[in-house]
Amino acid sequence: MTAEQEQRDAPSKVAAWPSFGRGEEQSDVELVKGYTKAAEQGDADAQFYLGQMYEQGRGVEQSGGEAVNWYTKAAEQGDADAQYNLGLMYDKGRGVEQCDVEAVKWYTKAAEQGDAEAQFCLGWMTEQGRGVEQSDGEAVKWYTKAAEQGDAGAQSRLGLMHVQGQGVDQSDVEAAMWYTKAAEQGVAAAQSRLGLMHVQGRGVEQSDVEAVKWYTRAAEQGDAAAQSNLGRMYEQGHGVEQSNVEAVKWYTKAAEQGGAFAQVCLGLMYERGRGVEQSDVEAVKWYTKAAEQGDATAQFCLGLMYDQGHGVEESVGEAAVKWYTKAAEQGLAVAQSNLGEMYDQGRGVEQSDVEAVKWYTRAAEQGDVVAQFYLGRMYEQGRGVEQSDGEAVNWYTKAAEQGDAVAQSELGLMYAQGYGVEQSNVKAAKWYTKAAEQGEVVAQFYLGRMYKQGRGVEQSDGEAVNWYTKAAEQGFAVAQYNLGLMYDKGRGVERSDVDAAMWYTKAAEQGFAVAQSNLGVMYDQGRGVEQSDVEAVKWYTKAAEQGVAAAQYNLGLMYNQGHGVEQSDFEAVKWYTKAAEQEHANAQNSLGSSYDLGQGIEKSDHLAFVWYSRSADRGHGGALFNLALMYEVGLDVVQDRAEALDLYRRAADG
């Protein structure tokens, strides 16, 4: 039932009451007595009035059946008012079995006599196809007849028909004209719709001020749509001074009438604490009301509250999935994206890469930037879909072109490595730059490295330092380490042991192994920090345990020399071995020496020769010299003074 139709719901048309007698005021009982006498003699007017008395229970016991009886007698004599009221009785099923066909029959008779209200009702029945074949054209015909007589409901409905192009050529101008006529007569629905026409500048000059004027008139009559829209105008400060308090006031009025849009808006106001004391609980309450009406936005918001554990006792993944699914199935992209994440991570639902890809795809195809990025990642990793770097690039590009910094960074990486696209350092640098300028930390690091190496951009240590610094200040460990190196070597910045040690420390404290190794060296040498063998051993150990060969070797030296730790040839050999097995030349020579001297391990000329040889193959001068000695005296090898002499020369040249 439309707002225009509701005004026809009750009562039936009422005419002025004629009196009987000498003109003095008469009671309802006396009126009924007089009407009855005249009605029984066939007076159509008296029959109509008597029908009204029975319908309203005035001067007689209320009886819809008797009302229908007397309306029928008058209607059959051609009384238009009675025909209209009789149509209404059949329409509403009051005093008679509801019957659309009979309603249309009597509305038609009255309408053909020019009764405006009957014309409106006949238009409505025709538009709805109730009791008559549906016809927008016929509906417009009868609405127009009623509207031209000033029937406000018909004017309002006729405006809507013009807006929608139902039964008539679409015309915003005509719509606005009819809405205005109805609105000026106080029809709330028309006032609300006219407000919207002014907001959109359809059929009238765009004017937020005029929109607020009409929304206010309708809202004050209780029109829920107008209350919602008026709340939005106050929230946004359009056509009226911005006021979150007023926005909440009008949203609340509409929400309490069941308006789903207002309920969502009110939930948001509570969630954000705008115009009302912040309350996640109240937000959940209003989201729930709207969500249960099927509002997709509310379903998403409610899912998010459950997902984050806001306004509910705790995070409930199952409930989040339930509401995300409802919104996603209605096509809401952001809900589809979040639902994809739930399946991706197995939160609130059994983990499923296939389902994740399904929902990411639906959202991505609608342009959801987050879903496009995640879908690209799924293709890159071959999760839930056949692995395809080309498809990964496709989706990363879509997200990147929308300005998603992480996607831009990933796209830069794809170009840098030539995955799914022709390798291009220039394009890699381009996308890294876009992401880096948005503060994306990984891109800032990679861009710094591109400048350091002169790949895709003109080589510039200064720019490298610039981008390393930006990433390092965001706590990115590898950037902190590289920035430390730049200060350590004085590249792109004035050399500074203090700054080098500071950045090595930041990276080392995050567990970055190479930085831990370098920081150990700084403490070992007293560069940029106070010299401390104990601190050196501490950081060498951390790095060595992560497999850094240089740290393993240096830690072996500390044990060998008893610096910062109790002297132990056994521990020294242990760490020399780990580093030597990673082809660390110094460690191989030291391990050879340990076997040669039998320090920390059983003496073995053979193993000494093996490790000296491996180190010498890498050009280590000390190992070449030690190997020469073994050839000179013939230890674990046939004595060969010529070979020894050659090795001595190579050691000296090194």
LORO-68852 format. One record per residue (C-alpha): residue in three letters; x, y, z. Coordinates in steps of 0.2 Angstrom, whole numbers, plus 5000, padded with zeros to 4 digits. Example, Ala and Ser with C-alpha at 12.3 -4.5 7.8 and 13.67 -1.06 7.14 Angstrom:
2
ALA506249785039
SER506849955036
// end
This chain:
654
MET500050005000
THR500750174995
ALA500750325006
GLU499450404994
GLN498350244996
GLU498450245015
GLN497450405016
ARG495950315008
ASP496050175020
ALA494750255032
PRO493550335034
SER492350325019
LYS491850485011
VAL490850595023
ALA489550725017
ALA488750865027
TRP487350805038
PRO485650875033
SER484350885048
PHE482550855049
GLY481350965059
ARG481351145062
GLY483151185061
GLU483651155079
GLU485151045082
GLN484650855082
SER485450705090
ASP486250565080
VAL484750455086
GLU483550575079
LEU484550595063
VAL484550405060
LYS482650405063
GLY482450535050
TYR483650455037
THR482850285040
LYS481150345036
ALA481750435020
ALA482850295015
GLU481450165016
GLN480450275004
GLY481950264991
ASP482850434995
ALA484550404988
ASP485350544999
ALA484550475014
GLN485150305010
PHE486950365008
TYR486850465025
LEU486150315034
GLY487550205027
GLN488750325034
MET487850325051
TYR487950135052
GLU489750135046
GLN490250255059
GLY489150185073
ARG488250355076
GLY486550355083
VAL486450165079
GLU487550015083
GLN489050005071
SER488749885057
GLY489749875041
GLY488449755034
GLU487049885036
ALA488250015029
VAL488549915014
ASN486649885012
TRP486150065012
TYR487650115001
THR487149984989
LYS485350054988
ALA486050234985
ALA487350174973
GLU486150084962
GLN485150244960
GLY486750324954
ASP487350414969
ALA489250444966
ASP489750464984
ALA488850304988
GLN489650214974
TYR491350274979
ASN491050214998
LEU490350054992
GLY491950024981
LEU492950064997
MET491949935007
TYR492349804994
ASP494149854993
LYS494449845011
GLY493249695015
ARG492249805028
GLY490449735030
VAL490649625015
GLU491849495009
GLN493349575001
CYS493149584982
ASP494249674970
VAL493149654955
GLU491649734965
ALA492749874971
VAL493249914953
LYS491449904947
TRP490950034960
TYR492450144959
THR492250144940
LYS490350204941
ALA490850344953
ALA492450384943
GLU491450404927
GLN490350534936
GLY491950634939
ASP492150584957
ALA494050624960
GLU494350504975
ALA493550364965
GLN494650404950
PHE496150394961
CYS495650224968
LEU495250164951
GLY496950214945
TRP497750124959
MET496749964956
THR497249974938
GLU499050004941
GLN499149854953
GLY498049744942
ARG496749714956
GLY495049674949
VAL495449734932
GLU496849694919
GLN498449784924
SER498749944914
ASP499950084918
GLY499150184904
GLU497450164911
ALA498150204928
VAL498850364922
LYS497250414913
TRP496250404930
TYR497650474940
THR497650624928
LYS495750654929
ALA495850654948
ALA497450754949
GLU496650884937
GLN495250904950
GLY496550934963
ASP496650764971
ALA498250774981
GLY498550584982
ALA498350564963
GLN499450714960
SER500850624970
ARG500550454962
LEU500550534944
GLY502250624948
LEU502950444952
MET502250374936
HIS503150514926
VAL504750484936
GLN504750304932
GLY504050324914
GLN502550204919
GLY501150224907
VAL501850384901
ASP503450454893
GLN504750484907
SER504750664912
ASP505650734927
VAL504850904923
GLU503050834924
ALA503550734939
ALA504150884948
MET502650984943
TRP501450854950
TYR502450824966
THR502451004969
LYS500551014968
ALA500350874980
ALA501650934991
GLU500851104993
GLN499351014999
GLY500350925012
VAL500550755005
ALA502050685014
ALA502550565001
ALA502550694988
GLN503550814999
SER504850685002
ARG504950644983
LEU505050824979
GLY506450844991
LEU507450704982
MET507150794965
HIS507950954972
VAL509450854979
GLN509650774962
GLY509250924951
ARG507950824942
GLY506550924934
VAL506951064945
GLU508451174948
GLN509651084960
SER509451154978
ASP509951074994
VAL509051215003
GLU507451174994
ALA507750984997
VAL507951015016
LYS506351125016
TRP505250985008
TYR506150845018
THR505750935034
ARG503950955030
ALA503750775026
ALA504750715041
GLU503750815053
GLN502250725046
GLY503150565051
ASP503750515033
ALA505150385037
ALA506050415020
ALA506050595022
GLN506650575040
SER508050465034
ASN508550585020
LEU508450735031
GLY509650655043
ARG510850625029
MET510750815025
TYR511150865042
GLU512550735043
GLN513350805027
GLY512950985030
HIS512050995014
GLY510651135013
VAL510851155032
GLU512151185045
GLN513051025048
SER512450945064
ASN512750765069
VAL511550785084
GLU510050835072
ALA510650695060
VAL510450565074
LYS508750635079
TRP508050615062
TYR508850445059
THR508150385075
LYS506350435071
ALA506450345054
ALA507350195062
GLU506050175075
GLN504750165061
GLY505750015053
GLY506750115040
ALA508150005036
PHE509250135028
ALA509050245044
GLN509450095055
VAL511050075046
CYS511450255047
LEU511050265065
GLY512150115068
LEU513550205060
MET513350355071
TYR513350245086
GLU514850155080
ARG515850315076
GLY515150415091
ARG514550555080
GLY513050655087
VAL512850525101
GLU513950435114
GLN514950305106
SER514150135108
ASP514649975099
VAL513149885107
GLU511950015101
ALA512750005084
VAL512549815083
LYS510749835089
TRP510249945074
TYR511349845062
THR510349695067
LYS508649775064
ALA509149825047
ALA510049665043
GLU508549565048
GLN507549665035
GLY508849605022
ASP509849765020
ALA511449715013
THR512449855020
ALA511849825037
GLN512249635035
PHE514049685030
CYS514249805045
LEU513549675057
GLY514649545050
LEU516149665053
MET515649695071
TYR515549505074
ASP517249485065
GLN518049615075
GLY517149575092
HIS516449745093
GLY514749765102
VAL514649585105
GLU515349475119
GLU516849415108
SER517349395091
VAL516149265083
GLY516849205066
GLU515349095062
ALA514149245064
ALA515249355054
VAL515249225040
LYS513349215041
TRP513049395039
TYR514449425026
THR513649285016
LYS511949365016
ALA512649525010
ALA513849444998
GLU512349344990
GLN511549514987
GLY513049564977
LEU513849684989
ALA515649684984
VAL516449725000
ALA515549585009
GLN516149464995
SER517849524998
ASN517849495017
LEU516949335014
GLY518349285003
GLU519649325017
MET518649215029
TYR518849065018
ASP520549115014
GLN521049115032
GLY519848985038
ARG519049105051
GLY517349055056
VAL517248935042
GLU518248785036
GLN519748845026
SER519448835007
ASP520548914994
VAL519248874981
GLU517848964990
ALA519049114994
VAL519449124975
LYS517549114971
TRP517149264982
TYR518649364978
THR518249344960
ARG516449404962
ALA517049564972
ALA518549594960
GLU517449594945
GLN516449724953
GLY518049834955
ASP518349794973
VAL520149844975
VAL520549734990
ALA519849584982
GLN520749614966
PHE522449614976
TYR522049454985
LEU521449374969
GLY523049414961
ARG523949334976
MET522949174974
TYR523449164956
GLU525249204960
GLN525249064973
GLY524148944964
ARG522948934978
GLY521148874974
VAL521548914955
GLU522848854943
GLN524448954946
SER524649094933
ASP525849234935
GLY524949314920
GLU523249324929
ALA524149384945
VAL524849524935
ASN523149554927
TRP522249574944
TYR523749664953
THR523649794938
LYS521849824941
ALA522049854959
ALA523649954956
GLU522750074944
GLN521450104957
GLY522950164968
ASP523150014980
ALA524850034986
VAL525149854991
ALA524649794973
GLN525749934965
SER527249864976
GLU526849684970
LEU526649734952
GLY528349814953
LEU529049654959
MET528249554945
TYR529049674932
ALA530749664942
GLN530749484941
GLY529849464924
TYR528449354931
GLY526949344920
VAL527549494911
GLU529049544901
GLN530449594913
SER530649784914
ASN531649874927
VAL530950044921
LYS529149984924
ALA529649904941
ALA530350064946
LYS528750154940
TRP527650054951
TYR528750044966
THR528750234965
LYS526850254965
ALA526750134980
ALA528250214989
GLU527550384988
GLN525950314997
GLY527050255011
GLU527050075006
VAL528650015016
VAL529149865005
ALA529049974989
GLN530150104998
PHE531449975001
TYR531449904984
LEU531450074976
GLY532950124987
ARG533849964980
MET533450014962
TYR534250174965
LYS535750094973
GLN535949974959
GLY535450094945
ARG534149974939
GLY532650064930
VAL533250234936
GLU534850334936
GLN535950264949
SER535950374965
ASP536550334982
GLY535750484988
GLU534050434982
ALA534450254989
VAL534750325006
ASN533150435005
TRP532050285002
TYR532950165013
THR532750295027
LYS530850315024
ALA530650125025
ALA531850105040
GLU530850245049
GLN529350135047
GLY530249985056
PHE530649885040
ALA532149785046
VAL532949745029
ALA532949935025
GLN533649975042
TYR535149855039
ASN535449925021
LEU535350105028
GLY536650055041
LEU537749985027
MET537550155018
TYR538150245034
ASP539450115037
LYS540250145019
GLY539850325017
ARG538750295002
GLY537450434998
VAL537750505015
GLU539250565026
ARG540050405034
SER539550385052
ASP539950235063
VAL538650295075
ASP537250305063
ALA537750135055
ALA537750055073
MET536050135077
TRP535250065061
TYR536149895063
THR535449885081
LYS533649925075
ALA533649785062
ALA534649665074
GLU533349685088
GLN532049635075
GLY533049475072
PHE533849525055
ALA535349405055
VAL536549495044
ALA536249655054
GLN536649555070
SER538249495063
ASN538749675057
LEU538249745074
GLY539349615082
VAL540849685072
MET540449855078
TYR540549805096
ASP542049695092
GLN542949845085
GLY542149985095
ARG541550075080
GLY540050185083
VAL539750105100
GLU540850075116
GLN541949925113
SER541249765121
ASP541849585118
VAL540349525128
GLU539049625116
ALA540049565101
VAL539849385107
LYS538049415110
TRP537649475093
TYR538849355084
THR537949215093
LYS536149275087
ALA536749285069
ALA537749125070
GLU536249025076
GLN535249095061
GLY536649025049
VAL537649185045
ALA539349115040
ALA540349275044
ALA539549275062
GLN539949095064
TYR541749125059
ASN541949275071
LEU541149185085
GLY542349045082
LEU543749175084
MET543049245100
TYR543049065108
ASN544749035101
GLN545449195109
GLY544349195124
HIS543649365121
GLY541949405128
VAL541749215132
GLU542749085141
GLN544149015130
SER543648855121
ASP544548775106
PHE543148655105
GLU541848785103
ALA542948875091
VAL543048725080
LYS541248695081
TRP540848875074
TYR542348865061
THR541548705055
LYS539848785052
ALA540548935043
ALA541748825033
GLU540348715027
GLN539648875019
GLU541248905010
HIS541849045021
ALA543649055016
ASN544349125033
ALA543348985042
GLN544048855031
ASN545848905034
SER545548915053
LEU544748745053
GLY546248675043
SER547348755056
SER546448675070
TYR546648505062
ASP548448545058
LEU548848585077
GLY547548475085
GLN546748615094
GLY544948585099
ILE544848425089
GLU545948275085
LYS547448315075
SER547248265056
ASP548548305043
HIS547248245030
LEU545848355035
ALA547048495038
PHE547548475019
VAL545748465014
TRP545148625022
TYR546748725017
SER546448665000
ARG544648725000
SER545148895007
ALA546548904995
ASP545348874980
ARG544449034985
GLY546149134985
HIS546449145004
GLY548249195006
GLY548449115023
ALA547748945016
LEU548948955001
PHE550448985013
ASN549848835024
LEU549648725010
ALA551348765003
LEU552148715019
MET551248545018
TYR551948515000
GLU553648575006
VAL553848445020
GLY552648315012
LEU551248315025
ASP549848205019
VAL550448235001
VAL551948184991
GLN553348314994
ASP553348434980
ARG554448584982
ALA553948654965
GLU552148654970
ALA552648734987
LEU553548874978
ASP552148904967
LEU550948914982
TYR552149034991
ARG552149144976
ARG550249144975
ALA550149184993
ALA551349324992
ASP550449404977
GLY548849394986
// end
